[in-house]
Amino acid sequence: MPANQFRVPSRRSCGLSAALLLALLAGCESGGPRLPESSLGPDVSGLSSAQLISRYGSKISSDGNSDFELKPIGKKAAEKGLKRFAVVDNEPVPVPEIAMGDSRTVARILDEGLNRNQVLDHLRHLTTQIGPRLTGSSNAEAANRWTRDQFESWGLTNAHLDEWGNIGLRFDRGPSTAKVMRSRERRGDGGQTTTEWESIRDMAFTTLAWAPGTQGPVRAPVIRMPTDTAEFEAVKDKLPGAWVMMGRASEGRTGVRGAPGGMRAYNNTFAEIRKKWANPEPPMPQDGRSGLWKGKVKGAQTPGDGMDVEMSLRFAADNSVTGSFNTAFGRIQIKDGRFNPDTGELTFAYARGPNDTKVTMKLTDQSAEGTSVGPRGESTITATRDPSDTPKEPSVEERVLTAGPAGFLITSGDERVWTSAADGWREMTPDTVAKDVIANISQPDYDFINSRLADGLDFQVEMDVKNIFTAGPIPVYNTVAEIRGSEKPDEIVIVSAHLDSWNGPGSQGCTDNGTGSSVTLEAARILSTVIKNGGKPPKRTIRFILWTGEEQGLLGSAGYVKKHEDDLARISAVFVDDGGTNYEGGLNCLEQMVPYLAAATAPVNSAFPDLTVNVHVARNDKNEPLTKMPGGGGSDHATFNAKGVPGFFWDEVGRANYGYGWHTQHDRFDLAIPEYLVQSSTCAAVTAYNLACAPDLLPREVKEAPKEPAK
């Protein structure tokens, strides 16, 4: 649906008035008083309140029509005769009798959220006017300042940019293109012949953030990456200035998200080669262990028969170990390597992103076996030492790099391309930026090029990659604002989302996480508007925070917690909306939190009975209730859970395919689902207001008493 076709329906077409909502929240009987024609228009005159909920409760569509069929939860509630209901572990239940926010104010919040919602306006500006918002980029700072100004314009207090650190180098992307070109001979009026190049295919592509671009358009032929000395000798004269197309990461992995790791691995490999050129290594020790180890790695998303692996290991006299770990994903340097000569145990780690993979192996004679454990699971590794010791000649990668190609092309594995960052980005300086252009192209583009190479057709690839660096230090911020509490202003409920996004070509940072940011903005606007127009203010402070640095490892929230540690004991709950454009459909919590959260979210179910909020108890793999909040490192709530503060990642429920846009070129404004974002922004406002007015802070996990020492 084109964005300009969406309109939030008027009160007369499908919304619920504040008076009607108040009546519903008060629990009018389904056979109760009829509404006059003037309440919602002639098309609804004579309907009971229950019928109005059923007909107009939540479905807001592009044409203003509101008919929908209640989902099972709504049906169950109706069957049970529940006038107002909470949803706990997927079952409608009576609302816990806990004093929450002023009911008239809650009704006004729902009315404002349903009938005058502006969440799409915020999202449109973030995505189409500002664009993608990489941490530390010019766009991210522009978004910080714009969101602060929005908060101020709505009357929130203490709106400011909260600096959480700095980075060494700002990275921005200018307009960038990648095309497949073919030549045509054209004869002029004078009989002379000229060659012109025309585009025959626009390619979907990305590069790592904080990695180099092309310094202008570069058009060149494509050469397949040689795999051995013979293949290198056959193409070495064609490599200077050419685009080198790397082979598939691994056969059988189509559709698996491996390209960002591949880009980082190649980026690190080429950087290490250049470092070796500048600082040649001493000869490999002749200790019977150092040298080249070859074998297989199996598991953790590798094909059934595994992948080949090479480890170049250098054992030092102090039992430290350095070297590289090389698979089809590329070569990467190991770190923290240690060898225990008494047990024969070798341990080291390597990183293809923000998280390490840890390897533990047992060396016996000239063989080794063990496991690697990383973010994607566990793998087994077996290897034997190459009796010829270390290679005596440069690697193929080093030979290709010596030839001076224009850059390298790798495939993403399907039609999406994923953006990530070069390792060491935060400490990077202009002198330490990588030298080699590495582009991740989509699988269809890779196949198109590969086919033309196989057919011997004449073509070239032209890339114009505008990657712009600004020397730092560059300060980085969270945006913070608040609605001050009237009775307990030092106690806080936090509503939040991360404002930063990846910034690959084509992306606008919509569902990750412009949607959550816009929901947070709209929740703030709704609450401020209602309070300015006579609604009762919350008893506790509601603080709105838009984090940055989330994509690089929850950096903004971690910086906030460190900087504001004195506030932690007074924070009731932290809510994070970071699941895309689906609606806020649930909260995962401890058993003692259920009554408060069920009571806080219940009004949302009355207004959106087919988009209900399911409060469910967190359980372990034995279906036993947890006693500690689940850690969950996927978003900024985890930073607070680690400190014992209840942090919640809203369950996102609905029809959206989150993986289609996640970190890819497809993450654009047109992915947004308006009715879901209307529910989410209204839900966030209601839940925060109710908890801010609750009798006490949200119950926390019960800390175990320290065990007495044995006598």
C-alpha positions, 0 to 999 in steps of 0.5 A: 500500500503506498504510504500516502494512501494511509489515513488514520480514520476519523472518530466518526468512521471507526475510532472510539471516542473518549466517552465510549472508551471510558464506558468500555473501561468501566465495564458496560454490560453487553446489553447495556445502553445504546449510543445516540446517533451522534456518537459515532455516526449513523452507520453505528447508531443503536449498537451496544458497547460490546458490538462496538468493541467487536466492530471498531476495536482495532482494525484500522485499514487504508480505506477507513473501513474497520470490519474484522473478525475477532481473533481467538483471544477476543472470542474466548473473552466474549465467550467468558463474558469478560467485559474487560480482560487481560491476557495471561499465558494466552488465556483471557482472564479478569483484570487484576484488581490493582489500582493503576492510572486514572481511568478517564486519562487512560480513556483519553490516551486510547482516544488520542492513540486511535483517532489522531495517531501520528506515528506514520508521520514520525516514521516517514520523516526518520526514514525518508527525510533523515534516512539510515542512521549508523551510529556516529554518522551525520544522519544519526546525529541529525536524528538525535537532534530532531527527536530531541526537538520533537520531544521539546515541541510536545512539552516534554521536559529535560529533553537533551542529548545524553553523550555516552562516548565517542568514536575515532572516525565518522562514517557516512555513505553518499549515493552509491551505485553498482551496475553491470555494463556492456559495450556498443559500437556506434558509427558516427556521421563521419564514419568513425566508430566509437565504443559506448558503455550502457547499463544492463543491470543495477545490482543490489550491494553493500560494503562494510561500514567503516570500510573504503569506497571507490573514490569515484566510478570504477568500471572494470572487467570481472575475473574469478578468484583463482584457487591455486597457483595454476589458476593464478598464472592463467589470469595474473595479467588480467588482474590489475585493475579488475574486479575479482569475484570470490567463490561461493562461501560454501556449497549448500548455503544458499539463503544463509546469512553469511556475507557480513562475516565473509566481508569481515574475514576478507577485510581482515585477511587483506589487512593482515597481508598488508601488515605482513608486507610492512612488518615481515614475520620471522621464520616459523619456529621449528618446534614440531607444532608450529606451522600449517594445520589442515582439517575439517569443521562440522556443525553450526550451519556448515554443510553436512560433510563440513568445511575445509579448515586451515590453521596457521599456528605459531607457538611461542616460548611463553606458550602463547599462540598466534596465527590465523584460522581460515575457512571458506568464509575467509582467513581471520586472525586468532587471539588469546591463543594459549597452549598447555604443554602438560595437557596438550590443550590449545585454546584461542578465539576468533571473531567475525563480528561483535561476538567471539567464537572460542576454540578448544583443541587437544593436540596429540603428536601431529593431530588435533581435535576439539570444538568451537563454540560461537553465536551460531552454535557448536562445531567440531574441528579435526586437523593434522599438521602439514608435514611440509610445515608452512607454505614456502610461497605466498598464498593465492590471496597475497598474490592476487592482492599484489596484482592490484585489483580494483576490489573484490565481489562476494555473494550474499547467498540470496536476494538480500544483502546484509550490512555490518561493520569492519572490525575495530571500527570504534578505534579506527583512524584515517590511517588504519582504514582498510585499503581494499574495496570489498562489496557484497552483491546479491545472489541473483547478481552474482549468478548473472555475472557468473553466467556471462563469464561462463558464456564468454560475453563482453561486460564490465562492472561499474561501481561508484561507492561513496564511503566518506570518513571524517576524523574524530573523536566524534561524540555519540548520543542517546536522546532523552526526554521525560514527563515528570511524575507528580508524586514520585518523580524520582521513580521512573518508567522507561519507554525506549527503542534504538534510533541507530540503524545500518546504512547499506545502500537502499536501506532507510532504517525502517523496521530496524528500528525506525518503527520502534523509534517512531512508536516511542515518539508517538507514545510521548506525544500521546501522553503529553497531549492528553496531560496538557489537555486535562488528563492527570499526570503520572505519579512517577516520571516516564522517561523516553530514551532513543538509544544509539550504538545498539547495532554495534553491541548495545553500546548506548544503553550500556553507556547510559547504565554506567553513567546513571547507575544511581537511578537503577534502583528507582527504575520500575521497568524498561520497555524496548520496542525493537521487533519491527513493524508488527504490534506490541503483542506480549511481555515475557516476565517473572510470575510475580510481575504478572498481576501488575503487567496484566492490569497495566496492559488490559485497557489495550485489549478493550480497544484492540481486541484482535491485537491483544497483549499476552503477558506470559511467564518466562520459562526454562526448557523444562517448562519451569518458571524462571526466577531471574529475568531472561538475559537475551542479548538481542536489544537494549533491555538486556543491559538493564536485566544484567543489572537486576532492573526489569527490562522487556523486549515487546513481543512483536506479533503479526504478519510482517516478515522481519527477516526480509528487511532486517539489516538489508537493502529492503528496510524501507518505509513501505514495509511499515504496517500502519495499524500495527504501529498505531496499536504499538504506540497506543499500547506503549503509552497506556502501559507506561502510564499505568505502571507509572501510577501503580501502587509500587514499583514493578516487583523484581526478581527475588535475590537469593540469600547468601549461603552461610558458610559451613561450620 
